[in-house]
Amino acid sequence: MRLISCYIENFGKLSNISFDFEKDITSINEENGFGKTTLSVFIKSMFYGLDYKRKKELYDRTRYLPWNNLKCGGYLVFEINDTVYRIERTFGKTNKTDTFNLYNEKTHTISYDYSENIGEEIWGVDKESFENTAFINLKNDSNLLTEIISSKLNDSTQTQNVDEYQKTYDLLDKKATELYSKRGNKGLIPQKQDELNSYKRQLLDCDINEREIERINKQIKIIDEDIKDTEKDINGNNPKSKPNNNADLIYIDELLDNYNKSCHINSQIENLEFKLQMIQNSNLRKQNKLKTNNIIFITSFIILILSIISIFFSLLIAVSLFALFLIVFGFSLYGFSNIKKELKQNEADTVKNQIEQLKIQKDFLDDTYKEFIIRYIPNDNLENIVKSLSQIKYNLQNQDSGSFNSENEVLFEKLSKLKADKLILKNKIESLSEKLEQKEDIISNIDNLSEQIDILQDRYETLTDTMKYLEIARQNLASKYIGGIEKGFLKYLEKLGSNDLDKLKIDINLDVKIEDQGQLYKSDYLSLGSNDLVNFCIRMALIESVFDLKEKPILILDDPFANLDEQKLEKAIELLKNISKEYQIIYFTCHRSREIL
Protein backbone atom coordinates (compact mmCIF):
# COMPACT_ATOMS: atom_id res chain seq x y z
CA MET A 1 0.00 0.00 0.00
CA ARG A 2 1.17 3.55 -0.65
CA LEU A 3 -0.13 7.10 -0.45
CA ILE A 4 -0.23 9.06 -3.73
CA SER A 5 -1.57 12.52 -2.90
CA CYS A 6 -3.91 14.48 -0.69
CA TYR A 7 -5.83 17.75 -0.65
CA ILE A 8 -6.62 19.61 2.58
CA GLU A 9 -9.35 22.21 3.02
CA ASN A 10 -9.58 24.25 6.25
CA PHE A 11 -8.06 21.60 8.52
CA GLY A 12 -6.22 23.38 11.32
CA LYS A 13 -3.50 25.62 9.87
CA LEU A 14 -3.68 23.97 6.46
CA SER A 15 -6.16 25.33 3.94
CA ASN A 16 -6.51 24.72 0.20
CA ILE A 17 -3.19 22.91 0.00
CA SER A 18 -2.10 19.75 -1.79
CA PHE A 19 0.70 17.24 -1.17
CA ASP A 20 2.17 14.58 -3.45
CA PHE A 21 3.92 11.62 -1.84
CA GLU A 22 6.95 9.71 -3.12
CA LYS A 23 6.86 5.93 -3.30
CA ASP A 24 9.67 5.51 -0.80
CA ILE A 25 10.46 8.60 1.34
CA THR A 26 8.67 11.92 1.28
CA SER A 27 10.86 14.38 3.16
CA ILE A 28 9.11 17.56 4.33
CA ASN A 29 11.47 20.19 5.71
CA GLU A 30 9.57 23.17 7.13
CA GLU A 31 9.92 25.52 10.08
CA ASN A 32 8.08 24.84 13.32
CA GLY A 33 4.52 26.14 13.07
CA PHE A 34 4.14 25.22 9.39
CA GLY A 35 1.63 22.49 10.16
CA LYS A 36 3.62 19.25 9.99
CA THR A 37 1.68 17.79 12.92
CA THR A 38 -1.57 18.95 11.32
CA LEU A 39 -0.71 17.06 8.12
CA SER A 40 0.05 13.86 10.07
CA VAL A 41 -3.28 14.15 11.95
CA PHE A 42 -5.09 14.74 8.65
CA ILE A 43 -3.63 11.53 7.13
CA LYS A 44 -4.57 9.56 10.23
CA SER A 45 -8.09 11.09 10.23
CA MET A 46 -8.65 10.11 6.59
CA PHE A 47 -8.29 6.46 7.58
CA TYR A 48 -9.69 6.52 11.13
CA GLY A 49 -11.87 9.61 11.43
CA LEU A 50 -11.37 12.41 13.89
CA ASP A 51 -13.48 11.26 16.79
CA TYR A 52 -13.22 8.14 18.92
CA LYS A 53 -14.79 9.70 22.03
CA ARG A 54 -11.49 9.93 23.87
CA LYS A 55 -10.30 13.09 25.53
CA LYS A 56 -7.36 13.53 23.17
CA GLU A 57 -9.46 13.17 20.03
CA LEU A 58 -12.15 15.46 21.36
CA TYR A 59 -9.41 18.02 21.85
CA ASP A 60 -8.15 17.37 18.29
CA ARG A 61 -11.62 17.99 16.88
CA THR A 62 -11.82 21.31 18.72
CA ARG A 63 -8.27 22.17 17.70
CA TYR A 64 -8.42 21.45 13.98
CA LEU A 65 -11.95 22.54 13.07
CA PRO A 66 -12.12 26.14 11.71
CA TRP A 67 -13.73 28.65 14.04
CA ASN A 68 -15.73 30.31 11.24
CA ASN A 69 -17.72 27.12 10.42
CA LEU A 70 -16.11 26.72 6.98
CA LYS A 71 -16.06 23.33 5.35
CA CYS A 72 -13.36 21.17 6.98
CA GLY A 73 -11.88 18.05 5.41
CA GLY A 74 -10.38 16.98 2.11
CA TYR A 75 -9.40 13.86 0.26
CA LEU A 76 -6.55 11.35 0.12
CA VAL A 77 -5.57 9.17 -2.86
CA PHE A 78 -3.85 5.82 -2.18
CA GLU A 79 -3.10 2.55 -3.93
CA ILE A 80 -3.58 -0.93 -2.52
CA ASN A 81 -3.60 -4.29 -4.29
CA ASP A 82 -3.11 -2.54 -7.66
CA THR A 83 -6.29 -0.48 -7.16
CA VAL A 84 -6.28 3.28 -6.64
CA TYR A 85 -8.85 4.70 -4.23
CA ARG A 86 -9.85 8.18 -3.14
CA ILE A 87 -11.10 8.84 0.41
CA GLU A 88 -13.21 11.94 0.92
CA ARG A 89 -14.13 13.08 4.44
CA THR A 90 -15.60 16.22 5.97
CA PHE A 91 -15.72 16.91 9.71
CA GLY A 92 -18.31 18.77 11.76
CA LYS A 93 -18.63 19.62 15.42
CA THR A 94 -19.66 16.03 16.21
CA ASN A 95 -19.00 12.73 14.48
CA LYS A 96 -22.70 12.55 13.56
CA THR A 97 -22.16 15.44 11.13
CA ASP A 98 -19.06 13.88 9.54
CA THR A 99 -19.22 12.50 5.98
CA PHE A 100 -17.28 9.66 4.34
CA ASN A 101 -17.06 8.51 0.72
CA LEU A 102 -14.73 6.05 -0.99
CA TYR A 103 -14.23 6.17 -4.76
CA ASN A 104 -12.48 3.98 -7.29
CA GLU A 105 -10.14 6.54 -8.82
CA LYS A 106 -10.07 4.76 -12.19
CA THR A 107 -13.84 4.55 -12.70
CA HIS A 108 -14.74 7.57 -10.50
CA THR A 109 -17.53 5.55 -8.97
CA ILE A 110 -18.32 4.88 -5.32
CA SER A 111 -16.48 1.82 -4.02
CA TYR A 112 -17.81 -0.50 -1.34
CA ASP A 113 -14.56 -2.40 -0.89
CA TYR A 114 -14.05 -0.69 2.48
CA SER A 115 -16.28 1.06 5.00
CA GLU A 116 -15.59 4.23 6.98
CA ASN A 117 -13.55 1.99 9.32
CA ILE A 118 -11.11 1.62 6.47
CA GLY A 119 -8.02 1.97 8.69
CA GLU A 120 -8.89 -1.04 10.82
CA GLU A 121 -9.95 -3.02 7.75
CA ILE A 122 -6.64 -2.42 5.94
CA TRP A 123 -4.19 -2.75 8.84
CA GLY A 124 -6.15 -4.82 11.36
CA VAL A 125 -5.43 -2.47 14.28
CA ASP A 126 -7.44 0.26 15.93
CA LYS A 127 -6.65 3.95 15.81
CA GLU A 128 -4.72 3.99 19.09
CA SER A 129 -2.48 1.07 18.10
CA PHE A 130 -1.80 2.72 14.72
CA GLU A 131 -0.75 5.90 16.54
CA ASN A 132 1.50 3.95 18.90
CA THR A 133 3.37 2.28 16.04
CA ALA A 134 3.27 4.05 12.69
CA PHE A 135 3.37 7.56 14.22
CA ILE A 136 6.96 7.62 15.41
CA ASN A 137 7.74 10.46 17.80
CA LEU A 138 9.78 8.31 20.20
CA LYS A 139 7.65 9.04 23.27
CA ASN A 140 8.00 6.22 25.75
CA ASP A 141 4.79 4.48 26.83
CA SER A 142 4.91 1.66 29.40
CA ASN A 143 1.46 0.37 28.32
CA LEU A 144 2.40 0.24 24.65
CA LEU A 145 2.96 -3.50 24.42
CA THR A 146 -0.29 -4.25 26.26
CA GLU A 147 -2.22 -2.10 23.79
CA ILE A 148 -0.48 -3.66 20.77
CA ILE A 149 -1.10 -7.20 21.98
CA SER A 150 -4.74 -6.24 22.57
CA SER A 151 -5.14 -5.11 18.99
CA LYS A 152 -3.68 -8.41 17.73
CA LEU A 153 -5.91 -10.49 19.97
CA ASN A 154 -9.01 -8.56 18.98
CA ASP A 155 -8.25 -9.58 15.43
CA SER A 156 -7.82 -13.26 16.36
CA THR A 157 -10.09 -16.04 17.62
CA GLN A 158 -8.80 -15.76 21.20
CA THR A 159 -11.24 -14.53 23.82
CA GLN A 160 -8.90 -12.53 26.02
CA ASN A 161 -9.20 -8.78 25.92
CA VAL A 162 -5.84 -7.50 27.04
CA ASP A 163 -6.88 -3.95 26.26
CA GLU A 164 -9.06 -4.10 29.37
CA TYR A 165 -6.16 -5.31 31.54
CA GLN A 166 -5.15 -1.96 32.97
CA LYS A 167 -8.76 -0.91 33.59
CA THR A 168 -9.45 -4.21 35.34
CA TYR A 169 -6.22 -4.06 37.32
CA ASP A 170 -6.86 -0.45 38.38
CA LEU A 171 -10.41 -1.32 39.42
CA LEU A 172 -9.19 -4.27 41.51
CA ASP A 173 -6.47 -2.10 43.03
CA LYS A 174 -9.04 0.60 43.89
CA LYS A 175 -11.32 -1.94 45.56
CA ALA A 176 -8.39 -3.46 47.47
CA THR A 177 -7.21 -0.01 48.61
CA GLU A 178 -10.72 0.81 49.83
CA LEU A 179 -10.47 -2.26 52.05
CA TYR A 180 -6.87 -1.77 53.16
CA SER A 181 -4.26 0.80 52.29
CA LYS A 182 -0.77 0.12 53.61
CA ARG A 183 0.05 3.79 53.28
CA GLY A 184 -1.30 5.37 56.45
CA ASN A 185 -3.00 2.13 57.54
CA LYS A 186 -6.32 3.34 56.11
CA GLY A 187 -9.31 1.58 54.64
CA LEU A 188 -12.44 -0.25 55.73
CA ILE A 189 -10.56 -3.13 57.40
CA PRO A 190 -8.45 -0.88 59.72
CA GLN A 191 -11.59 1.13 60.45
CA LYS A 192 -13.49 -2.00 61.49
CA GLN A 193 -10.43 -3.20 63.41
CA ASP A 194 -10.34 0.07 65.38
CA GLU A 195 -14.03 -0.36 66.22
CA LEU A 196 -13.38 -3.96 67.28
CA ASN A 197 -10.46 -2.91 69.50
CA SER A 198 -12.64 -0.24 71.10
CA TYR A 199 -15.32 -2.81 71.95
CA LYS A 200 -12.68 -5.22 73.25
CA ARG A 201 -11.40 -2.49 75.59
CA GLN A 202 -14.98 -1.94 76.75
CA LEU A 203 -15.37 -5.69 77.34
CA LEU A 204 -12.12 -5.69 79.32
CA ASP A 205 -13.53 -2.84 81.42
CA CYS A 206 -16.63 -4.98 82.03
CA ASP A 207 -14.49 -7.87 83.23
CA ILE A 208 -12.62 -5.50 85.53
CA ASN A 209 -15.95 -4.15 86.83
CA GLU A 210 -17.22 -7.69 87.49
CA ARG A 211 -14.13 -8.50 89.52
CA GLU A 212 -14.50 -5.18 91.32
CA ILE A 213 -18.15 -5.96 92.18
CA GLU A 214 -17.08 -9.37 93.45
CA ARG A 215 -14.40 -7.76 95.60
CA ILE A 216 -16.84 -5.14 96.95
CA ASN A 217 -19.42 -7.82 97.81
CA LYS A 218 -16.77 -9.61 99.86
CA GLN A 219 -16.05 -6.32 101.64
CA ILE A 220 -19.78 -5.85 102.34
CA LYS A 221 -19.97 -9.36 103.82
CA ILE A 222 -17.09 -8.54 106.11
CA ILE A 223 -18.76 -5.22 107.09
CA ASP A 224 -22.09 -7.05 107.75
CA GLU A 225 -20.27 -9.41 110.12
CA ASP A 226 -18.64 -6.43 111.84
CA ILE A 227 -22.04 -4.70 112.14
CA LYS A 228 -23.58 -7.82 113.74
CA ASP A 229 -20.70 -8.15 116.18
CA THR A 230 -20.80 -4.46 117.06
CA GLU A 231 -24.59 -4.54 117.63
CA LYS A 232 -24.13 -7.61 119.91
CA ASP A 233 -21.45 -5.75 121.85
CA ILE A 234 -23.73 -2.72 122.22
CA ASN A 235 -26.71 -4.84 123.33
CA GLY A 236 -24.50 -6.87 125.67
CA ASN A 237 -23.19 -3.80 127.51
CA ASN A 238 -26.44 -1.80 127.91
CA PRO A 239 -29.21 -2.53 125.38
CA LYS A 240 -31.25 0.56 126.40
CA SER A 241 -28.35 2.96 126.70
CA LYS A 242 -27.86 5.81 124.21
CA PRO A 243 -24.54 7.55 123.69
CA ASN A 244 -24.27 11.09 124.96
CA ASN A 245 -21.23 12.73 123.43
CA ASN A 246 -20.19 15.81 121.57
CA ALA A 247 -19.62 13.84 118.35
CA ASP A 248 -23.32 12.95 118.06
CA LEU A 249 -24.40 16.49 118.89
CA ILE A 250 -22.14 17.87 116.17
CA TYR A 251 -23.35 15.16 113.79
CA ILE A 252 -26.99 16.15 114.45
CA ASP A 253 -26.22 19.68 113.26
CA GLU A 254 -24.69 18.17 110.10
CA LEU A 255 -27.80 16.03 109.60
CA LEU A 256 -30.04 19.06 109.97
CA ASP A 257 -27.93 20.74 107.33
CA ASN A 258 -28.30 17.63 105.13
CA TYR A 259 -32.07 17.78 105.67
CA ASN A 260 -32.14 21.39 104.53
CA LYS A 261 -30.06 20.49 101.49
CA SER A 262 -32.45 17.60 100.77
CA CYS A 263 -35.44 19.94 100.96
CA HIS A 264 -33.73 22.37 98.60
CA ILE A 265 -32.90 19.54 96.19
CA ASN A 266 -36.49 18.30 96.41
CA SER A 267 -37.68 21.80 95.47
CA GLN A 268 -35.27 21.76 92.47
CA ILE A 269 -36.59 18.35 91.44
CA GLU A 270 -40.18 19.58 91.54
CA ASN A 271 -39.29 22.61 89.43
CA LEU A 272 -37.44 20.46 86.88
CA GLU A 273 -40.28 17.93 86.74
CA PHE A 274 -42.69 20.77 86.06
CA LYS A 275 -40.33 22.09 83.37
CA LEU A 276 -40.02 18.59 81.86
CA GLN A 277 -43.80 18.25 81.76
CA MET A 278 -44.08 21.59 79.97
CA ILE A 279 -41.42 20.58 77.41
CA GLN A 280 -43.08 17.21 76.79
CA ASN A 281 -46.48 18.85 76.37
CA SER A 282 -44.94 21.37 73.97
CA ASN A 283 -43.22 18.62 71.96
CA LEU A 284 -46.50 16.69 71.82
CA ARG A 285 -48.24 19.73 70.38
CA LYS A 286 -45.45 20.22 67.84
CA GLN A 287 -45.67 16.55 66.80
CA ASN A 288 -49.40 16.95 66.26
CA LYS A 289 -48.63 20.04 64.16
CA LEU A 290 -46.10 17.96 62.22
CA LYS A 291 -48.74 15.36 61.40
CA THR A 292 -51.07 18.12 60.25
CA ASN A 293 -48.26 19.65 58.18
CA ASN A 294 -47.61 16.27 56.55
CA ILE A 295 -51.24 16.16 55.47
CA ILE A 296 -50.88 19.68 54.02
CA PHE A 297 -47.68 18.61 52.22
CA ILE A 298 -49.39 15.58 50.64
CA THR A 299 -52.39 17.73 49.75
CA SER A 300 -50.10 20.17 47.89
CA PHE A 301 -48.85 17.38 45.64
CA ILE A 302 -52.40 16.18 45.00
CA ILE A 303 -53.18 19.73 43.87
CA LEU A 304 -50.07 19.66 41.65
CA ILE A 305 -51.21 16.43 39.99
CA LEU A 306 -54.70 17.88 39.45
CA SER A 307 -53.17 21.01 37.90
CA ILE A 308 -51.18 18.87 35.46
CA ILE A 309 -54.24 16.84 34.52
CA SER A 310 -56.38 19.95 34.09
CA ILE A 311 -53.99 21.30 31.42
CA PHE A 312 -55.80 19.05 28.97
CA PHE A 313 -59.16 20.58 29.88
CA SER A 314 -58.65 24.21 30.91
CA LEU A 315 -55.45 26.23 31.02
CA LEU A 316 -57.02 28.77 33.44
CA ILE A 317 -57.97 26.05 35.92
CA ALA A 318 -54.51 24.53 35.57
CA VAL A 319 -52.81 27.86 36.32
CA SER A 320 -55.12 28.45 39.30
CA LEU A 321 -54.44 24.99 40.73
CA PHE A 322 -50.71 25.41 40.22
CA ALA A 323 -50.80 28.76 42.06
CA LEU A 324 -52.73 27.05 44.87
CA PHE A 325 -50.09 24.29 44.91
CA LEU A 326 -47.30 26.88 45.35
CA ILE A 327 -49.16 28.51 48.26
CA VAL A 328 -49.94 25.25 50.04
CA PHE A 329 -46.47 23.82 49.36
CA GLY A 330 -44.79 27.00 50.63
CA PHE A 331 -46.96 26.96 53.72
CA SER A 332 -46.01 23.32 54.43
CA LEU A 333 -42.29 24.06 53.99
CA TYR A 334 -42.60 27.04 56.33
CA GLY A 335 -44.37 24.79 58.84
CA PHE A 336 -41.68 22.12 58.59
CA SER A 337 -38.97 24.73 59.19
CA ASN A 338 -40.68 26.15 62.31
CA ILE A 339 -41.61 22.78 63.78
CA LYS A 340 -38.03 21.51 63.32
CA LYS A 341 -36.73 24.56 65.18
CA GLU A 342 -39.31 24.25 68.01
CA LEU A 343 -38.85 20.56 68.86
CA LYS A 344 -36.84 20.30 72.07
CA GLN A 345 -36.21 16.58 72.50
CA ASN A 346 -32.56 17.13 73.44
CA GLU A 347 -33.58 19.67 76.10
CA ALA A 348 -36.07 17.15 77.56
CA ASP A 349 -33.33 14.50 77.81
CA THR A 350 -31.04 16.99 79.55
CA VAL A 351 -33.72 17.83 82.13
CA LYS A 352 -34.33 14.11 82.75
CA ASN A 353 -30.64 13.56 83.43
CA GLN A 354 -30.57 16.52 85.82
CA ILE A 355 -33.58 15.10 87.74
CA GLU A 356 -31.89 11.68 88.02
CA GLN A 357 -28.67 13.20 89.36
CA LEU A 358 -30.57 15.30 91.94
CA LYS A 359 -32.59 12.26 93.10
CA ILE A 360 -29.35 10.33 93.69
CA GLN A 361 -28.00 13.21 95.79
CA LYS A 362 -31.28 13.47 97.76
CA ASP A 363 -31.42 9.72 98.45
CA PHE A 364 -27.87 9.79 99.79
CA LEU A 365 -28.68 12.72 102.13
CA ASP A 366 -31.97 11.14 103.27
CA ASP A 367 -30.25 7.85 104.13
CA THR A 368 -27.84 9.60 106.52
CA TYR A 369 -30.39 11.22 108.84
CA LYS A 370 -33.03 8.46 108.55
CA GLU A 371 -30.52 5.88 109.76
CA PHE A 372 -29.44 8.14 112.64
CA ILE A 373 -33.02 8.88 113.80
CA ILE A 374 -34.09 5.20 113.77
CA ARG A 375 -31.03 4.38 115.88
CA TYR A 376 -32.32 6.65 118.65
CA ILE A 377 -36.08 6.49 118.04
CA PRO A 378 -36.83 2.99 116.59
CA ASN A 379 -40.55 3.61 116.18
CA ASP A 380 -40.25 7.07 114.55
CA ASN A 381 -42.16 7.19 111.28
CA LEU A 382 -39.83 9.94 109.95
CA GLU A 383 -42.71 12.25 109.09
CA ASN A 384 -41.08 15.22 110.87
CA ILE A 385 -37.35 14.98 110.47
CA VAL A 386 -36.55 18.33 112.13
CA LYS A 387 -38.72 17.50 115.15
CA SER A 388 -37.11 14.08 115.56
CA LEU A 389 -33.55 15.40 115.28
CA SER A 390 -34.35 18.26 117.68
CA GLN A 391 -35.81 15.80 120.20
CA ILE A 392 -32.73 13.59 120.01
CA LYS A 393 -30.49 16.63 120.45
CA TYR A 394 -32.47 17.77 123.50
CA ASN A 395 -32.36 14.30 125.11
CA LEU A 396 -28.61 14.05 124.58
CA GLN A 397 -27.96 17.48 126.05
CA ASN A 398 -30.00 16.72 129.22
CA GLN A 399 -28.85 13.15 129.93
CA ASP A 400 -26.43 12.23 132.69
CA SER A 401 -23.05 11.90 131.06
CA GLY A 402 -22.03 9.33 133.62
CA SER A 403 -24.74 6.94 132.48
CA PHE A 404 -22.82 6.15 129.32
CA ASN A 405 -19.38 4.75 129.42
CA SER A 406 -16.69 5.50 126.92
CA GLU A 407 -16.78 1.95 125.54
CA ASN A 408 -20.39 2.35 124.29
CA GLU A 409 -19.51 5.66 122.68
CA VAL A 410 -16.76 3.97 120.68
CA LEU A 411 -19.09 1.11 119.68
CA PHE A 412 -21.83 3.44 118.44
CA GLU A 413 -19.31 5.49 116.50
CA LYS A 414 -17.90 2.32 114.95
CA LEU A 415 -21.40 1.08 114.04
CA SER A 416 -22.26 4.38 112.37
CA LYS A 417 -19.05 4.32 110.33
CA LEU A 418 -19.59 0.70 109.26
CA LYS A 419 -23.10 1.45 107.98
CA ALA A 420 -21.88 4.53 106.14
CA ASP A 421 -19.09 2.50 104.52
CA LYS A 422 -21.59 -0.16 103.50
CA LEU A 423 -23.83 2.44 101.88
CA ILE A 424 -20.90 3.84 99.89
CA LEU A 425 -19.96 0.37 98.67
CA LYS A 426 -23.54 -0.38 97.61
CA ASN A 427 -23.61 2.84 95.59
CA LYS A 428 -20.38 1.76 93.86
CA ILE A 429 -21.93 -1.63 93.00
CA GLU A 430 -25.01 0.10 91.56
CA SER A 431 -22.85 2.35 89.39
CA LEU A 432 -20.73 -0.56 88.16
CA SER A 433 -23.81 -2.70 87.49
CA GLU A 434 -25.24 -0.03 85.18
CA LYS A 435 -22.10 -0.27 83.03
CA LEU A 436 -22.35 -4.07 83.00
CA GLU A 437 -25.83 -3.88 81.47
CA GLN A 438 -24.14 -3.11 78.14
CA LYS A 439 -21.93 -6.22 78.23
CA GLU A 440 -24.22 -8.38 76.09
CA ASP A 441 -24.44 -5.65 73.43
CA ILE A 442 -20.65 -5.28 73.50
CA ILE A 443 -20.13 -9.03 73.03
CA SER A 444 -22.66 -9.03 70.17
CA ASN A 445 -20.88 -6.12 68.50
CA ILE A 446 -17.51 -7.89 68.88
CA ASP A 447 -18.89 -11.05 67.25
CA ASN A 448 -20.48 -9.08 64.38
CA LEU A 449 -17.35 -7.00 63.75
CA SER A 450 -15.09 -10.06 63.89
CA GLU A 451 -17.27 -11.76 61.29
CA GLN A 452 -17.29 -8.62 59.10
CA ILE A 453 -13.49 -8.31 59.32
CA ASP A 454 -13.05 -11.97 58.35
CA ILE A 455 -15.29 -11.45 55.31
CA LEU A 456 -13.48 -8.23 54.33
CA GLN A 457 -10.10 -9.89 54.84
CA ASP A 458 -11.11 -12.79 52.59
CA ARG A 459 -12.33 -10.29 50.01
CA TYR A 460 -9.07 -8.34 50.22
CA GLU A 461 -7.00 -11.50 49.80
CA THR A 462 -9.15 -12.52 46.83
CA LEU A 463 -8.61 -9.12 45.21
CA THR A 464 -4.83 -9.15 45.78
CA ASP A 465 -4.57 -12.75 44.54
CA THR A 466 -6.59 -11.84 41.44
CA MET A 467 -4.30 -8.87 40.80
CA LYS A 468 -1.26 -11.09 41.20
CA TYR A 469 -2.54 -13.77 38.82
CA LEU A 470 -3.76 -11.12 36.38
CA GLU A 471 -0.28 -9.64 36.25
CA ILE A 472 1.24 -13.12 35.82
CA ALA A 473 -1.19 -13.79 32.95
CA ARG A 474 -0.28 -10.48 31.32
CA GLN A 475 3.41 -11.23 31.63
CA ASN A 476 2.96 -14.74 30.24
CA LEU A 477 0.98 -13.38 27.29
CA ALA A 478 3.44 -10.58 26.67
CA SER A 479 6.36 -13.02 26.81
CA LYS A 480 4.91 -14.80 23.74
CA TYR A 481 5.44 -11.62 21.75
CA ILE A 482 8.55 -10.20 23.37
CA GLY A 483 10.83 -12.80 21.76
CA GLY A 484 9.96 -11.68 18.23
CA ILE A 485 10.08 -8.02 19.20
CA GLU A 486 13.51 -8.42 20.81
CA LYS A 487 14.76 -10.23 17.70
CA GLY A 488 13.54 -7.40 15.43
CA PHE A 489 14.97 -4.82 17.87
CA LEU A 490 18.44 -6.34 17.69
CA LYS A 491 18.16 -6.60 13.89
CA TYR A 492 17.63 -2.87 13.52
CA LEU A 493 20.38 -2.11 16.03
CA GLU A 494 22.73 -4.27 13.99
CA LYS A 495 21.83 -2.31 10.84
CA LEU A 496 22.87 0.82 12.71
CA GLY A 497 26.24 -0.79 13.36
CA SER A 498 25.82 -1.07 17.15
CA ASN A 499 28.57 -2.98 18.98
CA ASP A 500 26.57 -3.54 22.19
CA LEU A 501 23.96 -6.01 20.95
CA ASP A 502 24.75 -8.63 23.58
CA LYS A 503 24.52 -6.03 26.36
CA LEU A 504 21.01 -4.79 25.54
CA LYS A 505 17.95 -6.56 26.96
CA ILE A 506 14.26 -5.73 26.54
CA ASP A 507 11.54 -6.58 29.08
CA ILE A 508 7.77 -7.09 28.67
CA ASN A 509 7.16 -3.38 29.25
CA LEU A 510 9.46 -2.53 26.32
CA ASP A 511 11.99 -1.03 28.71
CA VAL A 512 15.53 -1.48 27.41
CA LYS A 513 18.15 -2.51 29.95
CA ILE A 514 21.93 -2.36 29.57
CA GLU A 515 24.07 -5.05 31.13
CA ASP A 516 27.27 -3.76 32.68
CA GLN A 517 29.51 -5.84 34.96
CA GLY A 518 26.70 -8.30 35.64
CA GLN A 519 24.13 -5.60 36.52
CA LEU A 520 21.17 -4.38 34.43
CA TYR A 521 20.66 -0.61 34.12
CA LYS A 522 17.93 1.44 32.43
CA SER A 523 18.62 2.86 29.00
CA ASP A 524 18.44 6.33 30.59
CA TYR A 525 22.17 5.93 31.18
CA LEU A 526 22.68 6.17 27.42
CA SER A 527 23.22 9.50 25.73
CA LEU A 528 20.13 11.34 24.49
CA GLY A 529 20.88 10.51 20.86
CA SER A 530 21.64 6.83 21.57
CA ASN A 531 18.44 6.56 23.57
CA ASP A 532 16.45 7.96 20.63
CA LEU A 533 17.96 5.33 18.29
CA VAL A 534 17.14 2.57 20.78
CA ASN A 535 13.51 3.74 20.96
CA PHE A 536 13.36 3.96 17.17
CA CYS A 537 14.54 0.36 16.83
CA ILE A 538 11.94 -0.77 19.40
CA ARG A 539 9.22 1.01 17.45
CA MET A 540 10.28 -0.66 14.17
CA ALA A 541 10.35 -4.07 15.89
CA LEU A 542 6.82 -3.42 17.17
CA ILE A 543 5.63 -2.48 13.69
CA GLU A 544 6.97 -5.74 12.31
CA SER A 545 5.20 -7.67 15.08
CA VAL A 546 1.87 -5.89 14.76
CA PHE A 547 1.65 -5.80 10.98
CA ASP A 548 3.34 -9.14 10.25
CA LEU A 549 0.32 -10.63 8.49
CA LYS A 550 -1.31 -7.37 7.39
CA GLU A 551 -0.67 -4.58 4.93
CA LYS A 552 2.50 -2.61 5.66
CA PRO A 553 1.57 0.70 7.34
CA ILE A 554 2.61 4.17 6.23
CA LEU A 555 5.35 5.37 8.60
CA ILE A 556 5.01 8.99 9.72
CA LEU A 557 8.18 10.21 11.43
CA ASP A 558 8.07 13.49 13.35
CA ASP A 559 11.75 14.60 13.42
CA PRO A 560 12.89 11.49 15.34
CA PHE A 561 16.64 12.22 14.96
CA ALA A 562 16.83 15.76 16.36
CA ASN A 563 19.25 14.70 19.13
CA LEU A 564 21.73 12.76 16.94
CA ASP A 565 25.25 13.90 16.18
CA GLU A 566 26.46 13.94 12.61
CA GLN A 567 27.87 10.41 12.66
CA LYS A 568 24.77 8.82 14.18
CA LEU A 569 22.49 10.87 11.92
CA GLU A 570 24.26 9.53 8.83
CA LYS A 571 23.70 5.93 9.98
CA ALA A 572 20.06 6.65 10.91
CA ILE A 573 19.27 8.17 7.49
CA GLU A 574 20.94 5.22 5.76
CA LEU A 575 18.74 2.92 7.87
CA LEU A 576 15.63 4.87 6.82
CA LYS A 577 16.53 4.45 3.17
CA ASN A 578 16.75 0.68 3.67
CA ILE A 579 13.42 0.66 5.53
CA SER A 580 11.77 2.62 2.71
CA LYS A 581 12.24 -0.41 0.46
CA GLU A 582 9.48 -2.10 2.49
CA TYR A 583 7.60 0.83 4.00
CA GLN A 584 6.46 4.15 2.56
CA ILE A 585 7.82 6.88 4.84
CA ILE A 586 6.66 10.47 5.41
CA TYR A 587 9.53 12.18 7.16
CA PHE A 588 9.12 15.57 8.88
CA THR A 589 12.03 17.73 9.96
CA CYS A 590 12.52 21.40 10.76
CA HIS A 591 16.24 21.62 9.87
CA ARG A 592 18.01 21.20 6.55
CA SER A 593 20.85 19.23 8.15
CA ARG A 594 18.43 16.40 8.91
CA GLU A 595 16.65 16.45 5.57
CA ILE A 596 16.77 13.26 3.47
CA LEU A 597 17.92 13.98 -0.08
Buried (B, 14 or more C-beta within 10 A) or exposed (E): BBBBEBBBBBBBBBBEBEBEBBEBBBBBBEEEEBBBBBBBBBBBBBBBBBBBEEEEBBEBBEEBBBEEEEEBBBBBBBBBEEEEBBBBBBBBEEBEEBEBEBBBBEEEEEBEEBEBBBBBEBBBBBBBBBBBBBBBBBEBEEBBBBBBBBBBBBBEEEEBEBBEBBEBBEEBEEBBBBBBBEEEEEBBBBBBBEBBEBBBEBBEBBEEBBEEBEEBEEBBEEBEEBBEBBBEBBEEEEEEBBBBBEEBEEBBEEBBEBBEEBBEBBEBBEEBEEBBEEBBEBBEEBEEBBEEBEEBBEBBEEBBEBBEEBEEEEEEBBEBBBEBBEEBBEBBBEBBEEBEEEBBEEBBEBBBEBBEEBEBBBEBBBBBBBBBBEBBBEEBEEEEBEEBBEBBBEEBEEBEEEEBEEEBBBBBBBBBEBBEBBBEBBBBBEEBEEEBEBBEEBBEBBEBBBEBBEEBBEBBEEBBEBBEEBEEEBEEBBEEBBEBBBEBBBBBBEBBEBEEEEEBBBBBBBBBBBEEEEEEBEBEEBEEBBBBBBBBBBBBBBBBBBBEEBEBBBBBBBBBBBBBEEEBBEBBBBBBEEBBEEBBBBBBBBEEEBEBE
